[in-house]
Amino acid sequence: MKRTTLFLHEETDQELRALARRKGLPIATLVRDALGRYLAELRRHEGLQLKFLAAGRSGHRDTSERAETLLWRDLAPHSPGARRAARRRE
């Protein structure tokens, strides 16, 4: 176990000391338990997050409905997008 120092607001310190007296536990035990629960909750929520979600957000709400049009737009031989793409390759 490692020893550390915490700076608390006066009100928090008073509440913590009162809780320790009521429960008959040392303040250190209450703080360790509270921090352990807090960190476990953070780990649980971080594990559920899909960090890649919305990474490619376009700002358009109809992208899935226009997927085929968007996909083939630049592949048509005479489409404006195909001409731009050809110029970039040159």
C-alpha positions in Angstrom: 0.0 0.0 0.0 1.2 3.5 -0.7 0.8 6.6 1.5 -0.5 9.8 -0.1 -1.8 13.2 1.0 -5.1 14.7 -0.1 -6.3 18.3 0.1 -10.0 18.5 0.9 -12.4 21.4 1.3 -13.4 22.0 4.9 -17.0 20.8 4.4 -15.8 17.6 2.7 -13.4 16.9 5.6 -16.1 17.5 8.2 -18.5 15.2 6.4 -15.9 12.5 5.9 -14.9 12.6 9.6 -18.5 12.4 10.7 -19.1 9.4 8.4 -16.1 7.7 9.7 -17.3 8.1 13.3 -20.8 6.9 12.4 -19.5 3.8 10.6 -16.7 3.2 13.1 -14.1 3.0 10.3 -10.9 4.9 9.6 -11.0 7.7 7.1 -8.4 6.0 5.0 -10.7 3.0 4.6 -13.6 5.1 3.5 -11.4 7.0 1.0 -9.8 3.8 -0.4 -13.3 2.3 -0.8 -14.7 5.4 -2.5 -11.8 5.8 -4.9 -11.9 2.1 -5.7 -15.6 2.3 -6.6 -15.1 5.4 -8.6 -12.2 3.9 -10.7 -14.1 0.7 -11.2 -17.1 2.7 -12.5 -14.8 4.6 -14.9 -13.2 1.4 -16.2 -16.6 -0.1 -16.7 -17.9 2.8 -18.8 -14.7 3.2 -20.8 -14.9 -0.4 -21.8 -18.3 0.1 -23.3 -17.4 3.1 -25.4 -16.8 2.6 -29.1 -14.1 5.1 -29.7 -14.4 4.9 -33.5 -18.1 5.7 -33.4 -18.9 8.8 -35.5 -15.3 9.0 -36.6 -16.3 9.5 -40.2 -19.3 11.7 -39.6 -20.1 13.7 -42.7 -22.7 15.9 -41.3 -25.3 14.5 -43.7 -28.3 12.6 -42.3 -29.1 10.8 -45.6 -25.7 9.2 -46.4 -26.9 5.6 -46.0 -29.9 6.3 -48.3 -27.5 7.8 -50.9 -24.8 5.2 -50.5 -25.0 3.7 -54.0 -25.2 7.2 -55.6 -22.2 8.4 -53.6 -20.2 5.2 -54.3 -20.7 5.2 -58.1 -20.7 8.9 -58.6 -16.9 9.2 -59.2 -16.7 5.9 -61.1 -19.0 7.0 -64.0 -16.7 7.8 -67.0 -18.2 11.3 -67.6 -19.1 12.4 -64.1 -17.7 15.6 -62.7 -16.1 13.7 -59.8 -14.3 11.4 -62.2 -12.8 14.3 -64.1 -11.5 15.8 -60.8 -10.1 12.5 -59.7 -8.3 12.1 -63.0 -6.8 15.5 -62.7 -5.5 14.7 -59.3 -3.8 11.5 -60.5 -1.9 13.4 -63.3 
